[in-house]
């Protein structure tokens, strides 16, 4: 995996925000893949993709809660 250059705005929440965004983006994108599998009558794949989507949404919710907790401890950001 290629490492991105350090961000000048990187702080203790940078990784959390990055993974949170990625989880929610992937959950959204999976809608298209689920629809493709359903169109192809591939229920096995559609079910698996729904499981992946559920896990991404769950990770996103957990990440939002963690971020909210961290920001409430440090309102100055």
Secondary structure, DSSP 8 states (H G I E B T S, - for coil): -------TT--TTHHHHHHHHHHHHHHHHHHHHHHHHHHTT-HHHHHHHHHHHHHHHHHHHHHHHHHHHHHHH-TT-
